[in-house]
Amino acid sequence: MQARSHLIFGIGATWLMHRTGWAASVHAWPLTLVGALLPDIDHPKSMLGRRVAPLSLAISGLFGHRGMTHSLILPVLAIVGCIYGWGHVPPWMLALCAGYLSHLLADWLTPSGVPLCWPLRTRFRSPLFVSTGSAAEWCVAAALAFVMWRWW
Ligand SMILES: [Zn+2]
């Protein structure tokens, strides 16, 4: 999906955290937006990849687009690392991981799917999917925005 849609999904992660009482700190919420863009750091022309071009090029060269950064390995390692190091997962990490997972969910809705169990090559994809940049993508993002607006 495109960055704008990922941001809407990131706001959706914030909305879900708000609705469920997770990460009560409002200051952590912007991190969901960072998390929602973070997996596409593996694409040098993405919104985030353009801002950190050398790092993006390196990750792209090592793993390709929709490789390691589009799996569950990084959020799982982050959560396990927090629990191991601090005994709990701080709200800012919950927010970052929620945004990250929102990105994976959004890309799961596309024909390419996501390799959730990387390095295994199996890609997971929704049975109903939308092409990136299509009108259907905008309909999905608009529907999500409407749900959040209606039930905030
Ligand atoms: Zn992506």
Backbone and ligand atoms as CSV (ligand in chain L), in Angstrom:
chain,resi,resn,atom,element,x,y,z
A,1,MET,N,N,0.834,-1.188,0.000
A,1,MET,CA,C,0.000,0.000,0.000
A,1,MET,C,C,0.872,1.241,0.000
A,2,GLN,N,N,0.250,2.337,-0.293
A,2,GLN,CA,C,0.982,3.591,-0.343
A,2,GLN,C,C,1.109,4.182,1.066
A,3,ALA,N,N,2.066,5.103,1.205
A,3,ALA,CA,C,2.356,5.670,2.525
A,3,ALA,C,C,1.117,6.302,3.158
A,4,ARG,N,N,0.301,6.973,2.371
A,4,ARG,CA,C,-0.895,7.618,2.948
A,4,ARG,C,C,-1.822,6.583,3.572
A,5,SER,N,N,-1.984,5.473,2.888
A,5,SER,CA,C,-2.824,4.404,3.435
A,5,SER,C,C,-2.189,3.811,4.685
A,6,HIS,N,N,-0.854,3.661,4.659
A,6,HIS,CA,C,-0.184,3.136,5.850
A,6,HIS,C,C,-0.369,4.082,7.036
A,7,LEU,N,N,-0.364,5.381,6.772
A,7,LEU,CA,C,-0.582,6.334,7.869
A,7,LEU,C,C,-1.998,6.192,8.425
A,8,ILE,N,N,-2.970,5.980,7.553
A,8,ILE,CA,C,-4.345,5.775,8.028
A,8,ILE,C,C,-4.427,4.496,8.856
A,9,PHE,N,N,-3.755,3.454,8.404
A,9,PHE,CA,C,-3.715,2.218,9.197
A,9,PHE,C,C,-2.979,2.459,10.524
A,10,GLY,N,N,-1.943,3.291,10.501
A,10,GLY,CA,C,-1.242,3.626,11.743
A,10,GLY,C,C,-2.150,4.372,12.700
A,11,ILE,N,N,-2.950,5.286,12.179
A,11,ILE,CA,C,-3.940,5.968,13.020
A,11,ILE,C,C,-4.949,4.938,13.531
A,12,GLY,N,N,-5.245,3.955,12.681
A,12,GLY,CA,C,-6.126,2.869,13.111
A,12,GLY,C,C,-5.529,2.099,14.285
A,13,ALA,N,N,-4.206,1.914,14.272
A,13,ALA,CA,C,-3.552,1.246,15.408
A,13,ALA,C,C,-3.680,2.101,16.660
A,14,THR,N,N,-3.519,3.409,16.490
A,14,THR,CA,C,-3.709,4.328,17.619
A,14,THR,C,C,-5.136,4.243,18.134
A,15,TRP,N,N,-6.070,4.239,17.213
A,15,TRP,CA,C,-7.490,4.160,17.562
A,15,TRP,C,C,-7.767,2.875,18.340
A,16,LEU,N,N,-7.205,1.766,17.865
A,16,LEU,CA,C,-7.419,0.482,18.537
A,16,LEU,C,C,-6.812,0.498,19.940
A,17,MET,N,N,-5.622,1.088,20.067
A,17,MET,CA,C,-5.002,1.187,21.383
A,17,MET,C,C,-5.830,2.051,22.304
A,18,HIS,N,N,-6.383,3.131,21.768
A,18,HIS,CA,C,-7.244,4.016,22.554
A,18,HIS,C,C,-8.494,3.274,23.010
A,19,ARG,N,N,-9.095,2.538,22.093
A,19,ARG,CA,C,-10.340,1.825,22.400
A,19,ARG,C,C,-10.133,0.694,23.406
A,20,THR,N,N,-8.940,0.075,23.370
A,20,THR,CA,C,-8.704,-1.066,24.246
A,20,THR,C,C,-7.967,-0.683,25.529
A,21,GLY,N,N,-7.551,0.573,25.650
A,21,GLY,CA,C,-6.880,1.014,26.868
A,21,GLY,C,C,-5.390,0.688,26.919
A,22,TRP,N,N,-4.827,0.259,25.814
A,22,TRP,CA,C,-3.376,-0.013,25.764
A,22,TRP,C,C,-2.635,1.298,25.591
A,23,ALA,N,N,-1.411,1.333,26.077
A,23,ALA,CA,C,-0.530,2.488,25.891
A,23,ALA,C,C,-1.284,3.778,26.183
A,24,ALA,N,N,-1.614,3.958,27.466
A,24,ALA,CA,C,-2.404,5.113,27.871
A,24,ALA,C,C,-1.701,6.438,27.599
A,25,SER,N,N,-0.400,6.437,27.447
A,25,SER,CA,C,0.326,7.677,27.212
A,25,SER,C,C,0.073,8.201,25.802
A,26,VAL,N,N,-0.521,9.381,25.764
A,26,VAL,CA,C,-0.797,10.016,24.472
A,26,VAL,C,C,0.510,10.323,23.744
A,27,HIS,N,N,1.575,10.546,24.509
A,27,HIS,CA,C,2.861,10.876,23.902
A,27,HIS,C,C,3.421,9.720,23.077
A,28,ALA,N,N,2.965,8.503,23.351
A,28,ALA,CA,C,3.460,7.345,22.603
A,28,ALA,C,C,2.757,7.199,21.261
A,29,TRP,N,N,1.611,7.801,21.124
A,29,TRP,CA,C,0.813,7.571,19.932
A,29,TRP,C,C,1.480,7.963,18.616
A,30,PRO,N,N,2.227,9.079,18.548
A,30,PRO,CA,C,2.888,9.382,17.261
A,30,PRO,C,C,3.817,8.264,16.793
A,31,LEU,N,N,4.284,7.466,17.732
A,31,LEU,CA,C,5.165,6.368,17.340
A,31,LEU,C,C,4.431,5.317,16.518
A,32,THR,N,N,3.102,5.245,16.650
A,32,THR,CA,C,2.377,4.303,15.796
A,32,THR,C,C,2.531,4.713,14.331
A,33,LEU,N,N,2.595,6.020,14.094
A,33,LEU,CA,C,2.763,6.480,12.708
A,33,LEU,C,C,4.166,6.151,12.200
A,34,VAL,N,N,5.153,6.310,13.069
A,34,VAL,CA,C,6.523,5.922,12.684
A,34,VAL,C,C,6.560,4.416,12.412
A,35,GLY,N,N,5.939,3.651,13.297
A,35,GLY,CA,C,5.903,2.203,13.123
A,35,GLY,C,C,5.168,1.799,11.855
A,36,ALA,N,N,4.139,2.575,11.501
A,36,ALA,CA,C,3.365,2.262,10.301
A,36,ALA,C,C,4.168,2.476,9.026
A,37,LEU,N,N,5.194,3.305,9.090
A,37,LEU,CA,C,6.030,3.565,7.910
A,37,LEU,C,C,7.327,2.754,7.928
A,38,LEU,N,N,7.711,2.284,9.099
A,38,LEU,CA,C,9.028,1.663,9.280
A,38,LEU,C,C,9.315,0.464,8.373
A,39,PRO,N,N,8.393,-0.481,8.161
A,39,PRO,CA,C,8.749,-1.636,7.316
A,39,PRO,C,C,9.177,-1.242,5.896
A,40,ASP,N,N,8.659,-0.147,5.370
A,40,ASP,CA,C,9.038,0.250,4.011
A,40,ASP,C,C,10.377,0.970,3.956
A,41,ILE,N,N,11.127,0.928,5.052
A,41,ILE,CA,C,12.493,1.457,5.005
A,41,ILE,C,C,13.324,0.636,4.018
A,42,ASP,N,N,12.814,-0.553,3.656
A,42,ASP,CA,C,13.522,-1.407,2.688
A,42,ASP,C,C,13.259,-0.994,1.248
A,43,HIS,N,N,12.576,0.135,1.062
A,43,HIS,CA,C,12.318,0.638,-0.291
A,43,HIS,C,C,12.846,2.073,-0.377
A,44,PRO,N,N,13.951,2.282,-1.129
A,44,PRO,CA,C,14.589,3.612,-1.152
A,44,PRO,C,C,13.683,4.747,-1.643
A,45,LYS,N,N,12.601,4.416,-2.340
A,45,LYS,CA,C,11.712,5.486,-2.816
A,45,LYS,C,C,10.475,5.650,-1.931
A,46,SER,N,N,10.426,4.931,-0.823
A,46,SER,CA,C,9.299,5.088,0.092
A,46,SER,C,C,9.435,6.403,0.853
A,47,MET,N,N,8.349,6.790,1.545
A,47,MET,CA,C,8.361,8.051,2.295
A,47,MET,C,C,9.509,8.069,3.310
A,48,LEU,N,N,9.688,6.991,4.033
A,48,LEU,CA,C,10.762,6.914,5.025
A,48,LEU,C,C,12.110,6.634,4.363
A,49,GLY,N,N,12.112,5.769,3.347
A,49,GLY,CA,C,13.349,5.411,2.671
A,49,GLY,C,C,14.054,6.606,2.044
A,50,ARG,N,N,13.287,7.572,1.538
A,50,ARG,CA,C,13.899,8.777,0.954
A,50,ARG,C,C,14.603,9.615,2.012
A,51,ARG,N,N,14.118,9.546,3.249
A,51,ARG,CA,C,14.691,10.372,4.320
A,51,ARG,C,C,15.953,9.759,4.922
A,52,VAL,N,N,16.099,8.458,4.780
A,52,VAL,CA,C,17.302,7.771,5.286
A,52,VAL,C,C,17.873,6.916,4.158
A,53,ALA,N,N,18.132,7.576,3.034
A,53,ALA,CA,C,18.494,6.872,1.801
A,53,ALA,C,C,19.654,5.884,1.951
A,54,PRO,N,N,20.788,6.246,2.586
A,54,PRO,CA,C,21.882,5.266,2.671
A,54,PRO,C,C,21.471,3.997,3.418
A,55,LEU,N,N,20.761,4.169,4.531
A,55,LEU,CA,C,20.299,3.006,5.298
A,55,LEU,C,C,19.280,2.196,4.496
A,56,SER,N,N,18.386,2.902,3.820
A,56,SER,CA,C,17.361,2.240,3.018
A,56,SER,C,C,17.991,1.430,1.882
A,57,LEU,N,N,18.972,2.012,1.224
A,57,LEU,CA,C,19.665,1.302,0.146
A,57,LEU,C,C,20.365,0.053,0.671
A,58,ALA,N,N,20.972,0.158,1.851
A,58,ALA,CA,C,21.671,-0.982,2.437
A,58,ALA,C,C,20.676,-2.097,2.769
A,59,ILE,N,N,19.550,-1.747,3.395
A,59,ILE,CA,C,18.556,-2.763,3.760
A,59,ILE,C,C,17.943,-3.368,2.504
A,60,SER,N,N,17.675,-2.520,1.526
A,60,SER,CA,C,17.117,-3.005,0.266
A,60,SER,C,C,18.080,-3.974,-0.414
A,61,GLY,N,N,19.363,-3.621,-0.399
A,61,GLY,CA,C,20.361,-4.484,-1.017
A,61,GLY,C,C,20.510,-5.823,-0.304
A,62,LEU,N,N,20.401,-5.797,1.012
A,62,LEU,CA,C,20.559,-7.029,1.790
A,62,LEU,C,C,19.333,-7.929,1.728
A,63,PHE,N,N,18.160,-7.335,1.865
A,63,PHE,CA,C,16.947,-8.141,2.032
A,63,PHE,C,C,15.913,-7.971,0.925
A,64,GLY,N,N,16.047,-6.945,0.100
A,64,GLY,CA,C,15.044,-6.673,-0.920
A,64,GLY,C,C,13.796,-6.055,-0.311
A,65,HIS,N,N,12.876,-5.635,-1.193
A,65,HIS,CA,C,11.633,-5.036,-0.709
A,65,HIS,C,C,10.682,-6.134,-0.261
A,66,ARG,N,N,10.005,-5.905,0.818
A,66,ARG,CA,C,9.082,-6.861,1.430
A,66,ARG,C,C,9.793,-8.164,1.780
A,67,GLY,N,N,10.944,-7.996,2.380
A,67,GLY,CA,C,11.683,-9.148,2.895
A,67,GLY,C,C,11.598,-9.166,4.410
A,68,MET,N,N,12.748,-9.116,5.056
A,68,MET,CA,C,12.830,-9.206,6.504
A,68,MET,C,C,11.991,-8.143,7.222
A,69,THR,N,N,11.985,-6.933,6.704
A,69,THR,CA,C,11.247,-5.870,7.410
A,69,THR,C,C,9.736,-6.056,7.341
A,70,HIS,N,N,9.262,-6.946,6.485
A,70,HIS,CA,C,7.827,-7.194,6.396
A,70,HIS,C,C,7.451,-8.525,7.051
A,71,SER,N,N,8.269,-8.944,8.001
A,71,SER,CA,C,7.972,-10.172,8.744
A,71,SER,C,C,7.681,-9.806,10.196
A,72,LEU,N,N,7.369,-10.813,10.979
A,72,LEU,CA,C,7.083,-10.590,12.402
A,72,LEU,C,C,8.348,-10.587,13.246
A,73,ILE,N,N,9.512,-10.826,12.618
A,73,ILE,CA,C,10.735,-11.015,13.394
A,73,ILE,C,C,11.122,-9.757,14.189
A,74,LEU,N,N,11.042,-8.572,13.595
A,74,LEU,CA,C,11.474,-7.366,14.309
A,74,LEU,C,C,10.547,-7.007,15.468
A,75,PRO,N,N,9.202,-6.976,15.281
A,75,PRO,CA,C,8.364,-6.679,16.449
A,75,PRO,C,C,8.481,-7.730,17.554
A,76,VAL,N,N,8.635,-8.993,17.173
A,76,VAL,CA,C,8.777,-10.035,18.197
A,76,VAL,C,C,10.094,-9.839,18.957
A,77,LEU,N,N,11.187,-9.581,18.232
A,77,LEU,CA,C,12.476,-9.346,18.894
A,77,LEU,C,C,12.420,-8.113,19.798
A,78,ALA,N,N,11.732,-7.066,19.346
A,78,ALA,CA,C,11.622,-5.844,20.144
A,78,ALA,C,C,10.869,-6.114,21.448
A,79,ILE,N,N,9.758,-6.836,21.352
A,79,ILE,CA,C,8.963,-7.116,22.557
A,79,ILE,C,C,9.725,-8.052,23.496
A,80,VAL,N,N,10.329,-9.099,22.944
A,80,VAL,CA,C,11.100,-10.027,23.776
A,80,VAL,C,C,12.278,-9.292,24.418
A,81,GLY,N,N,12.933,-8.410,23.656
A,81,GLY,CA,C,14.051,-7.644,24.198
A,81,GLY,C,C,13.623,-6.736,25.334
A,82,CYS,N,N,12.470,-6.102,25.204
A,82,CYS,CA,C,11.962,-5.238,26.281
A,82,CYS,C,C,11.647,-6.050,27.532
A,83,ILE,N,N,10.992,-7.186,27.345
A,83,ILE,CA,C,10.634,-8.022,28.503
A,83,ILE,C,C,11.904,-8.551,29.170
A,84,TYR,N,N,12.874,-8.964,28.363
A,84,TYR,CA,C,14.128,-9.479,28.911
A,84,TYR,C,C,14.906,-8.369,29.629
A,85,GLY,N,N,14.948,-7.199,29.018
A,85,GLY,CA,C,15.762,-6.107,29.562
A,85,GLY,C,C,15.102,-5.334,30.689
A,86,TRP,N,N,13.797,-5.063,30.568
A,86,TRP,CA,C,13.120,-4.199,31.547
A,86,TRP,C,C,12.030,-4.914,32.337
A,87,GLY,N,N,11.678,-6.110,31.921
A,87,GLY,CA,C,10.617,-6.823,32.631
A,87,GLY,C,C,9.222,-6.434,32.171
A,88,HIS,N,N,9.132,-5.509,31.270
A,88,HIS,CA,C,7.836,-5.105,30.732
A,88,HIS,C,C,8.048,-4.444,29.363
A,89,VAL,N,N,6.950,-4.229,28.671
A,89,VAL,CA,C,7.024,-3.538,27.375
A,89,VAL,C,C,6.509,-2.112,27.591
A,90,PRO,N,N,7.386,-1.119,27.442
A,90,PRO,CA,C,6.957,0.265,27.679
A,90,PRO,C,C,5.934,0.722,26.637
A,91,PRO,N,N,5.100,1.705,27.007
A,91,PRO,CA,C,4.053,2.177,26.086
A,91,PRO,C,C,4.583,2.623,24.727
A,92,TRP,N,N,5.768,3.237,24.713
A,92,TRP,CA,C,6.297,3.703,23.429
A,92,TRP,C,C,6.616,2.529,22.514
A,93,MET,N,N,7.070,1.404,23.094
A,93,MET,CA,C,7.362,0.236,22.260
A,93,MET,C,C,6.066,-0.431,21.793
A,94,LEU,N,N,5.057,-0.444,22.675
A,94,LEU,CA,C,3.757,-0.965,22.255
A,94,LEU,C,C,3.223,-0.165,21.070
A,95,ALA,N,N,3.349,1.153,21.167
A,95,ALA,CA,C,2.858,2.017,20.088
A,95,ALA,C,C,3.632,1.753,18.790
A,96,LEU,N,N,4.947,1.669,18.903
A,96,LEU,CA,C,5.779,1.422,17.715
A,96,LEU,C,C,5.418,0.072,17.081
A,97,CYS,N,N,5.280,-0.953,17.910
A,97,CYS,CA,C,4.941,-2.291,17.389
A,97,CYS,C,C,3.521,-2.321,16.826
A,98,ALA,N,N,2.602,-1.611,17.451
A,98,ALA,CA,C,1.222,-1.572,16.931
A,98,ALA,C,C,1.209,-0.948,15.537
A,99,GLY,N,N,1.960,0.135,15.359
A,99,GLY,CA,C,2.051,0.752,14.046
A,99,GLY,C,C,2.708,-0.183,13.039
A,100,TYR,N,N,3.766,-0.845,13.487
A,100,TYR,CA,C,4.480,-1.791,12.623
A,100,TYR,C,C,3.537,-2.891,12.156
A,101,LEU,N,N,2.777,-3.448,13.097
A,101,LEU,CA,C,1.844,-4.516,12.749
A,101,LEU,C,C,0.724,-4.008,11.840
A,102,SER,N,N,0.348,-2.741,12.008
A,102,SER,CA,C,-0.677,-2.179,11.111
A,102,SER,C,C,-0.159,-2.147,9.673
A,103,HIS,N,N,1.141,-1.896,9.518
A,103,HIS,CA,C,1.748,-1.906,8.184
A,103,HIS,C,C,1.677,-3.302,7.583
A,104,LEU,N,N,2.033,-4.302,8.390
A,104,LEU,CA,C,1.998,-5.677,7.888
A,104,LEU,C,C,0.573,-6.073,7.516
A,105,LEU,N,N,-0.403,-5.650,8.328
A,105,LEU,CA,C,-1.802,-5.936,8.020
A,105,LEU,C,C,-2.203,-5.291,6.692
A,106,ALA,N,N,-1.809,-4.047,6.500
A,106,ALA,CA,C,-2.170,-3.341,5.265
A,106,ALA,C,C,-1.534,-4.008,4.045
A,107,ASP,N,N,-0.263,-4.388,4.159
A,107,ASP,CA,C,0.395,-5.045,3.023
A,107,ASP,C,C,-0.121,-6.471,2.817
A,108,TRP,N,N,-0.653,-7.075,3.867
A,108,TRP,CA,C,-1.288,-8.390,3.739
A,108,TRP,C,C,-2.518,-8.300,2.838
A,109,LEU,N,N,-3.083,-7.137,2.757
A,109,LEU,CA,C,-4.273,-6.920,1.932
A,109,LEU,C,C,-3.945,-6.712,0.454
A,110,THR,N,N,-2.664,-6.763,0.089
A,110,THR,CA,C,-2.258,-6.532,-1.305
A,110,THR,C,C,-1.923,-7.867,-1.978
A,111,PRO,N,N,-1.905,-7.892,-3.312
A,111,PRO,CA,C,-1.631,-9.152,-4.019
A,111,PRO,C,C,-0.276,-9.779,-3.677
A,112,SER,N,N,0.734,-8.969,-3.373
A,112,SER,CA,C,2.068,-9.507,-3.066
A,112,SER,C,C,2.126,-10.174,-1.703
A,113,GLY,N,N,1.269,-9.764,-0.781
A,113,GLY,CA,C,1.284,-10.331,0.554
A,113,GLY,C,C,2.555,-9.991,1.309
A,114,VAL,N,N,2.751,-10.649,2.441
A,114,VAL,CA,C,3.923,-10.392,3.281
A,114,VAL,C,C,4.530,-11.715,3.769
A,115,PRO,N,N,5.869,-11.756,3.873
A,115,PRO,CA,C,6.540,-12.978,4.360
A,115,PRO,C,C,6.625,-12.957,5.888
A,116,LEU,N,N,5.511,-13.184,6.549
A,116,LEU,CA,C,5.452,-13.040,8.007
A,116,LEU,C,C,6.471,-13.904,8.731
A,117,CYS,N,N,6.806,-15.053,8.165
A,117,CYS,CA,C,7.731,-15.994,8.825
A,117,CYS,C,C,9.118,-15.955,8.197
A,118,TRP,N,N,9.502,-14.808,7.616
A,118,TRP,CA,C,10.833,-14.682,7.049
A,118,TRP,C,C,11.849,-15.250,8.024
A,119,PRO,N,N,12.870,-16.004,7.613
A,119,PRO,CA,C,13.375,-16.175,6.249
A,119,PRO,C,C,12.629,-17.218,5.413
A,120,LEU,N,N,11.600,-17.848,5.949
A,120,LEU,CA,C,10.806,-18.718,5.077
A,120,LEU,C,C,10.192,-17.862,3.977
A,121,ARG,N,N,10.090,-18.411,2.802
A,121,ARG,CA,C,9.642,-17.611,1.659
A,121,ARG,C,C,8.120,-17.523,1.525
A,122,THR,N,N,7.419,-18.283,2.327
A,122,THR,CA,C,5.951,-18.273,2.233
A,122,THR,C,C,5.411,-16.871,2.486
A,123,ARG,N,N,4.570,-16.425,1.563
A,123,ARG,CA,C,3.948,-15.113,1.722
A,123,ARG,C,C,2.486,-15.314,2.108
A,124,PHE,N,N,2.039,-14.455,2.993
A,124,PHE,CA,C,0.660,-14.516,3.446
A,124,PHE,C,C,-0.096,-13.349,2.829
A,125,ARG,N,N,-1.306,-13.661,2.363
A,125,ARG,CA,C,-2.098,-12.641,1.678
A,125,ARG,C,C,-3.565,-12.872,2.007
A,126,SER,N,N,-4.274,-11.782,2.095
A,126,SER,CA,C,-5.709,-11.855,2.330
A,126,SER,C,C,-6.381,-12.501,1.122
A,127,PRO,N,N,-7.425,-13.310,1.359
A,127,PRO,CA,C,-8.150,-13.876,0.212
A,127,PRO,C,C,-8.810,-12.786,-0.639
A,128,LEU,N,N,-9.181,-11.706,0.003
A,128,LEU,CA,C,-9.675,-10.533,-0.730
A,128,LEU,C,C,-8.578,-9.488,-0.650
A,129,PHE,N,N,-8.071,-9.059,-1.791
A,129,PHE,CA,C,-6.951,-8.135,-1.761
A,129,PHE,C,C,-7.188,-6.950,-2.690
A,130,VAL,N,N,-6.418,-5.896,-2.460
A,130,VAL,CA,C,-6.521,-4.679,-3.265
A,130,VAL,C,C,-5.132,-4.336,-3.803
A,131,SER,N,N,-5.074,-3.866,-5.031
A,131,SER,CA,C,-3.796,-3.487,-5.623
A,131,SER,C,C,-3.338,-2.147,-5.072
A,132,THR,N,N,-2.024,-2.025,-4.896
A,132,THR,CA,C,-1.445,-0.790,-4.386
A,132,THR,C,C,-1.747,0.371,-5.336
A,133,GLY,N,N,-2.243,1.456,-4.777
A,133,GLY,CA,C,-2.544,2.657,-5.566
A,133,GLY,C,C,-3.871,2.607,-6.287
A,134,SER,N,N,-4.631,1.542,-6.119
A,134,SER,CA,C,-5.914,1.427,-6.823
A,134,SER,C,C,-7.016,2.171,-6.076
A,135,ALA,N,N,-8.134,2.329,-6.753
A,135,ALA,CA,C,-9.304,2.944,-6.108
A,135,ALA,C,C,-9.765,2.090,-4.939
A,136,ALA,N,N,-9.603,0.773,-5.076
A,136,ALA,CA,C,-10.000,-0.126,-3.986
A,136,ALA,C,C,-9.170,0.140,-2.726
A,137,GLU,N,N,-7.870,0.454,-2.912
A,137,GLU,CA,C,-7.042,0.775,-1.744
A,137,GLU,C,C,-7.600,1.987,-1.028
A,138,TRP,N,N,-7.987,2.991,-1.820
A,138,TRP,CA,C,-8.554,4.196,-1.216
A,138,TRP,C,C,-9.880,3.910,-0.530
A,139,CYS,N,N,-10.659,3.012,-1.093
A,139,CYS,CA,C,-11.940,2.653,-0.455
A,139,CYS,C,C,-11.691,1.982,0.896
A,140,VAL,N,N,-10.698,1.092,0.957
A,140,VAL,CA,C,-10.376,0.421,2.217
A,140,VAL,C,C,-9.909,1.452,3.246
A,141,ALA,N,N,-9.002,2.344,2.830
A,141,ALA,CA,C,-8.485,3.362,3.754
A,141,ALA,C,C,-9.606,4.302,4.199
A,142,ALA,N,N,-10.474,4.685,3.271
A,142,ALA,CA,C,-11.586,5.580,3.615
A,142,ALA,C,C,-12.563,4.883,4.556
A,143,ALA,N,N,-12.811,3.609,4.333
A,143,ALA,CA,C,-13.712,2.858,5.219
A,143,ALA,C,C,-13.133,2.793,6.628
A,144,LEU,N,N,-11.825,2.554,6.717
A,144,LEU,CA,C,-11.179,2.521,8.029
A,144,LEU,C,C,-11.266,3.886,8.706
A,145,ALA,N,N,-11.009,4.940,7.945
A,145,ALA,CA,C,-11.094,6.294,8.498
A,145,ALA,C,C,-12.517,6.587,8.977
A,146,PHE,N,N,-13.503,6.144,8.231
A,146,PHE,CA,C,-14.891,6.366,8.630
A,146,PHE,C,C,-15.208,5.634,9.932
A,147,VAL,N,N,-14.778,4.389,10.029
A,147,VAL,CA,C,-15.028,3.604,11.251
A,147,VAL,C,C,-14.394,4.301,12.448
A,148,MET,N,N,-13.143,4.790,12.282
A,148,MET,CA,C,-12.467,5.465,13.395
A,148,MET,C,C,-13.198,6.743,13.771
A,149,TRP,N,N,-13.628,7.513,12.765
A,149,TRP,CA,C,-14.326,8.772,13.023
A,149,TRP,C,C,-15.658,8.507,13.735
A,150,ARG,N,N,-16.339,7.457,13.293
A,150,ARG,CA,C,-17.666,7.167,13.833
A,150,ARG,C,C,-17.597,6.648,15.265
A,151,TRP,N,N,-16.579,5.850,15.571
A,151,TRP,CA,C,-16.508,5.216,16.892
A,151,TRP,C,C,-15.313,5.663,17.713
A,152,TRP,N,N,-14.776,6.839,17.490
A,152,TRP,CA,C,-13.647,7.320,18.302
A,152,TRP,C,C,-14.115,7.552,19.706
L,1,ZN,ZN,ZN,5.287,-2.329,3.017
